[in-house]
Amino acid sequence: MQELGDIEQQVQKKIKPNEIPKPLEFTILATHNCARASIMRLPHGEVKTPVYMPVGTKGAMKGVTYQEMDDLGCKLLLANTYHLAYKPGGDLLEKVGGLHKFVNWKHNILTDSGGFQMVSLSQLSEVTEEGVTFESPYDKTIMHLRPEDSIHTQNQIGADIIMALDDVVRTTTVGPRMQEASERTTRWLDRDIAAHKRKNDQNLFPIVQGGIDPKLREQSLNDLIQREANGYAIGGLAGGEDKIDFWKTVAQCTAKLPINKPRYLMGVGYPVDVVVCSCLGVDMFDCVFSTRTARFGTAFTDNGFLKLKNKEAANVFEPIQKGCQCQTCKSYTQSYLHYLIAREEVACHLISIHNLNYLIQLMLNLRQSIIDGNLIEFINGFLKKWYKTEGSIPQWIVEALEYAKIPVEQF
């Protein structure tokens, strides 16, 4: 199997080193109905999509160094504006030349706007038309976060992709509050756009809202598409909604968003979800799940989740995943990792490296299958292994993939 398809090689030849006419160039190389394999060129280099983006909320990955992220082949990761605004602060980051220089990261960064904290820190926040007021969970100080403030801080951070501040509510919210949040997100977007001072080297992505209400989603899509952007995000999902509502909302958004722009599904990082949603036309994913679940001793494998805390792992003298090329699998057995868990912090570090590598490689392999024209075989092989112990593939997955024209072979 070639590292790059012929089309991708042709695209690379046309682009001179260090010559980026726009802060984002998106080139689709191959498709299978909704799914697409693409190149996204950003100010700090090329990103192959579909892509999983690891989350370093406070400007650092939990338990994993930037050098290790580079070794894993990560080309785009996340940081959070809300947390960075508190510490070390936007002024300091601007003074040292941005987050890239501060942490010595040579690849791309995407920053969330701080909107998600309206949900995760809802007991410490108050939302009005002007913006959101937070009480710091660290020292009880007050932060006023308006669209203008979020964009200014993101300009200071210097991320390659910055997110519009949106009004975020829980996915399962119904009634007037969901409509208010969706409509306010559009009004705030106009303020985000007006405040954005680095349009030549930073890409501002609007965020589609509307919960699982098709009418609200349609209105949000129409409103946001009217405002030109280099890419678009799908927000407000992965919050406890039914899986049928989840995939149908994703499909509604990808069907409407511009074909020639990247699509980012926020907060989704469960392996099955990223596979299915890639088939529905999503290009970018992020989630803390890979490292958070590692801290509880759970590893990703082709056959589902492996709970290394379980006593069965004590006598397994094999790596987490046979054939995996991450440093953890090349160096340590399940038995050793089982011994380390709850005794040494390094266990979280080692399992995190494996989980991050698993998702990064899963996306690269899925992408290559689109280029090679064997996506159907790849998806069915993945699902048969993942659901082998359950004995059947969930119906929502079958329906979502049928929509994407990928027939699913049940056991």
PyMOL commands that set and color helices and strands:
alter all, ss='L'
color gray80, all
select helices_A, chain A and resi 6-14+66-71+81-86+90-95+99-103+117-120+122-124+147-157+176-195+214-225+243-256+271-279+289-294+311-315+327-331+334-340+346-372+375-386+395-403
alter helices_A, ss='H'
color red, helices_A
select strands_A, chain A and resi 25-32+35-42+45-49+51-53+76-80+108-112+125-127+132-135+142-145+161-163+203-205+207-208+232-234+263-265+284-286+298-301+304-307
alter strands_A, ss='S'
color yellow, strands_A
deselect
rebuild
show_as cartoon
